[in-house]
């Protein structure tokens, strides 16, 4: 997965994403927000697989060597548009996700 923008910016996607780490020189991590808006750090190594539900804020951080080869798969038509956290907005996908985790 190549990031042309800073991977440290959090965003969410319209559809679920399935993320797999194919190669990494050192551990990378994906951070997701819990229902209390705190970061949960998920360490990822070669061979790990993670499902990110639609509407969850997340950010990906490569290992300290700054090299991670990852693959993102989508169930349907890929929707690569990230909706940044700073954008705020009223998104159906975000509202649906918050409802499923019991947050407002």
Secondary structure in CASP SS format (residue, H / E / C, confidence):
PFRMAT SS
TARGET T0000
AUTHOR 0000-0000-0000
METHOD secondary structure of the structure
MODEL  1
X C 1.00
X C 1.00
X C 1.00
X C 1.00
X C 1.00
X C 1.00
X C 1.00
X C 1.00
X C 1.00
X C 1.00
X E 1.00
X E 1.00
X C 1.00
X C 1.00
X C 1.00
X C 1.00
X E 1.00
X E 1.00
X E 1.00
X E 1.00
X E 1.00
X E 1.00
X E 1.00
X E 1.00
X C 1.00
X C 1.00
X C 1.00
X E 1.00
X E 1.00
X E 1.00
X E 1.00
X E 1.00
X E 1.00
X C 1.00
X C 1.00
X C 1.00
X C 1.00
X C 1.00
X E 1.00
X E 1.00
X E 1.00
X E 1.00
X E 1.00
X E 1.00
X C 1.00
X C 1.00
X C 1.00
X C 1.00
X E 1.00
X E 1.00
X E 1.00
X E 1.00
X C 1.00
X C 1.00
X C 1.00
X C 1.00
X C 1.00
X E 1.00
X E 1.00
X E 1.00
X E 1.00
X C 1.00
X C 1.00
X C 1.00
X C 1.00
X C 1.00
X C 1.00
X E 1.00
X E 1.00
X E 1.00
X E 1.00
X E 1.00
X E 1.00
X E 1.00
X C 1.00
X C 1.00
X C 1.00
X C 1.00
X C 1.00
X C 1.00
X C 1.00
X C 1.00
X E 1.00
X E 1.00
X H 1.00
X H 1.00
X H 1.00
X C 1.00
X C 1.00
X C 1.00
X C 1.00
X H 1.00
X H 1.00
X H 1.00
X H 1.00
X H 1.00
X H 1.00
X H 1.00
X H 1.00
X H 1.00
X C 1.00
X C 1.00
X C 1.00
X C 1.00
END
